[in-house]
Amino acid sequence: EATKGIDNDGNRITVNPRYDLNTEEADVVVAYASGDTEVEVTASRDAQSVKISQQIDDENRVSPTLASSGDISVEWERKVGDGSVTTTVTPNDSI
């Protein structure tokens, strides 16, 4: 696993190719961050997903994820005191 990051005018692009020697599975994670928004694309030969994170305010972040399988989830992170609480809603599955 190797990660390369590029900073440009307050924005950041990160590329992280990964390979598991045990399972011989490979994928790549490409992320773009600008201000309060981050987009992360994870892609392998068999599956792809995109996660868009938006920092709503100082205490709340919302991150929907869409997968090539048709799965959708929404993650909500709320800062509480010195920590945080994260809830993920997956329709027709779980909260």
Contacts in CASP RR format, 6 or more apart in sequence:
PFRMAT RR
TARGET T0000
AUTHOR 0000-0000-0000
METHOD contacts of the structure
MODEL  1
EATKGIDNDGNRITVNPRYDLNTEEADVVVAYASGDTEVEVTASRDAQSV
KISQQIDDENRVSPTLASSGDISVEWERKVGDGSVTTTVTPNDSI
1 16 0 8 1.000
1 17 0 8 1.000
1 18 0 8 1.000
1 19 0 8 1.000
2 16 0 8 1.000
2 17 0 8 1.000
3 14 0 8 1.000
3 15 0 8 1.000
3 16 0 8 1.000
4 14 0 8 1.000
4 15 0 8 1.000
4 16 0 8 1.000
5 12 0 8 1.000
5 13 0 8 1.000
5 14 0 8 1.000
5 15 0 8 1.000
6 12 0 8 1.000
6 13 0 8 1.000
6 14 0 8 1.000
10 34 0 8 1.000
10 35 0 8 1.000
11 32 0 8 1.000
11 33 0 8 1.000
11 34 0 8 1.000
11 35 0 8 1.000
12 31 0 8 1.000
12 32 0 8 1.000
12 33 0 8 1.000
12 34 0 8 1.000
13 30 0 8 1.000
13 31 0 8 1.000
13 32 0 8 1.000
14 29 0 8 1.000
14 30 0 8 1.000
14 31 0 8 1.000
14 32 0 8 1.000
14 33 0 8 1.000
15 28 0 8 1.000
15 29 0 8 1.000
15 30 0 8 1.000
16 28 0 8 1.000
16 29 0 8 1.000
16 30 0 8 1.000
16 31 0 8 1.000
17 26 0 8 1.000
17 27 0 8 1.000
17 28 0 8 1.000
18 26 0 8 1.000
18 27 0 8 1.000
18 28 0 8 1.000
18 29 0 8 1.000
19 25 0 8 1.000
19 26 0 8 1.000
20 26 0 8 1.000
25 44 0 8 1.000
26 44 0 8 1.000
26 45 0 8 1.000
27 42 0 8 1.000
27 43 0 8 1.000
27 44 0 8 1.000
28 42 0 8 1.000
28 43 0 8 1.000
28 44 0 8 1.000
29 40 0 8 1.000
29 41 0 8 1.000
29 42 0 8 1.000
30 40 0 8 1.000
30 41 0 8 1.000
30 43 0 8 1.000
31 38 0 8 1.000
31 39 0 8 1.000
31 40 0 8 1.000
31 41 0 8 1.000
32 38 0 8 1.000
32 39 0 8 1.000
32 40 0 8 1.000
33 39 0 8 1.000
35 55 0 8 1.000
36 54 0 8 1.000
36 55 0 8 1.000
36 56 0 8 1.000
37 52 0 8 1.000
37 53 0 8 1.000
37 54 0 8 1.000
37 55 0 8 1.000
38 52 0 8 1.000
38 53 0 8 1.000
39 50 0 8 1.000
39 51 0 8 1.000
39 52 0 8 1.000
39 53 0 8 1.000
40 50 0 8 1.000
40 51 0 8 1.000
40 52 0 8 1.000
40 53 0 8 1.000
41 48 0 8 1.000
41 49 0 8 1.000
41 50 0 8 1.000
41 51 0 8 1.000
42 48 0 8 1.000
42 49 0 8 1.000
42 50 0 8 1.000
42 51 0 8 1.000
43 49 0 8 1.000
47 67 0 8 1.000
47 68 0 8 1.000
47 69 0 8 1.000
48 67 0 8 1.000
48 68 0 8 1.000
49 65 0 8 1.000
49 66 0 8 1.000
49 67 0 8 1.000
49 68 0 8 1.000
50 65 0 8 1.000
50 66 0 8 1.000
51 63 0 8 1.000
51 64 0 8 1.000
51 65 0 8 1.000
52 63 0 8 1.000
52 64 0 8 1.000
53 61 0 8 1.000
53 62 0 8 1.000
53 63 0 8 1.000
54 61 0 8 1.000
54 62 0 8 1.000
54 63 0 8 1.000
55 61 0 8 1.000
56 62 0 8 1.000
58 79 0 8 1.000
59 78 0 8 1.000
59 79 0 8 1.000
60 76 0 8 1.000
60 77 0 8 1.000
60 78 0 8 1.000
60 79 0 8 1.000
61 76 0 8 1.000
61 77 0 8 1.000
62 74 0 8 1.000
62 75 0 8 1.000
62 76 0 8 1.000
62 77 0 8 1.000
63 74 0 8 1.000
63 75 0 8 1.000
63 76 0 8 1.000
63 77 0 8 1.000
64 72 0 8 1.000
64 73 0 8 1.000
64 74 0 8 1.000
64 75 0 8 1.000
65 71 0 8 1.000
65 72 0 8 1.000
65 73 0 8 1.000
65 74 0 8 1.000
65 75 0 8 1.000
66 72 0 8 1.000
71 90 0 8 1.000
72 90 0 8 1.000
72 91 0 8 1.000
73 88 0 8 1.000
73 89 0 8 1.000
73 90 0 8 1.000
73 91 0 8 1.000
74 88 0 8 1.000
74 89 0 8 1.000
75 86 0 8 1.000
75 87 0 8 1.000
75 88 0 8 1.000
75 89 0 8 1.000
76 86 0 8 1.000
76 87 0 8 1.000
76 88 0 8 1.000
76 89 0 8 1.000
77 84 0 8 1.000
77 85 0 8 1.000
77 86 0 8 1.000
78 84 0 8 1.000
78 85 0 8 1.000
78 86 0 8 1.000
78 87 0 8 1.000
87 95 0 8 1.000
88 94 0 8 1.000
88 95 0 8 1.000
89 95 0 8 1.000
END
